[in-house]
């Protein structure tokens, strides 16, 4: 049997992986980064079990090409996501670690309520 903890971790991981692969390559500039951050948060936040998400993009890595924009790279992401399944909450993140966009579970904790989302 799959536990709520396992499902919460799976949901966090699958959301981060999808986010990463869906948005890498998106045309971006420092002037549009905030709108892209918000769009990603709103899109991923619609998905089941997501209770919170924060997306920050490293603007220092955005070097304009000759047409005035950059392409979103995985190394630019700093994302924190929270999923909740039953009474289990999972916090995970995607961030640059040793020049690699690393995804990891940060913590689990239990809530006092037991509801499915």
N, C-alpha and C positions, 0 to 999 in steps of 0.2 A: 504494500500500500504506500502511496506517495503521501508524504507529510505536508502540512501547510508550510513548514520551513523550506522544504525542497521546492515546492511550487513557487513560493515567493522569490527564492533565489533564481529559479529558472526564468520567471517572468521578468525580473530585473535584468538578467543577462541577455535574454532574447530582445528586450527593448533596446538595450545599449548597442547590441550588434546590428540590429535593424537600423537604428538611428545613424550609426557610423557609416554603414554601407549605402544608405539611402541618400545622405547629404554630402558625402565626400565628392568633390568635383563641382559643387554648386558655385556659380559665379558670385563673387563677393568683393566688397570694398569696405574700407574702414567706415565709410558713411552709411553703409547698409547693414553692417554687422549686427546692430541692435535689433533691426527688423527680422533678420534671419534667426537670431537667438530666440526671439519671441515666437516666430512661426514654428520653430522646432519644438519649443516647450508646449505650445498649444496643440500641435499635431500629436506628439507622443503622449501628452496628458489626457487625450481622449481615450486611450487604450485601456482595456480592462486591467484592474489591479494597481494602476499607477495612482498614487495619492499626492505625489509632489515630484517636480523636476525643475532643475535649474541648469541652464546652458550658458556658458561663457566661451567666447571665441577669442583667441590670442591675436589681437590686432597688430602686434609687433611683427608677426609672421606674414602679414598680408602685404606682399610686395606686388605693386601693380605691374601688369604686362603693358605692352605698347598701346593697348586699347583702354587702359585705365581701370582694370579690375584684376583680382587674383582669383584663384580657385581654392575652395575650402579643402584643406588637408586634414587628415586624421590627427596630426600633431597639434592642430589649433584647438581641439576640443578640451574643455574642462566641464564635465557634466556630473551632476549629482542626481540620483533618482531614488525614489522611495516607492516600494510596492507593498501591498498588504493583502494577505490571503488568510481568511479566517481571523485568528487573533495574532498572527505572526506578521511583523513588520521587517522588511529587509531594506537596508540602505546600501546602495552600490554606487560606483563612480567610474568614469572614464577620464583619464588624465595623462599627461605626459610624464613618463618615468624613464629615466636613462635614455632619452631620445626615442622612446617608443610609446605609442598610444595604448596604455594599459587599462584593461577593465578588471575591476575587482569588487568583491563583497567587502563592505566596510563594517557592517554590524547587523545583528538580528536582535529583536526584542519582542516581547509579548505585550499585547494590549489587554485591557480588562474586558473588552467586548469580543464577541465571536460572531462576525457577519461575513458573508461572502460578497465580493464586489464584482 
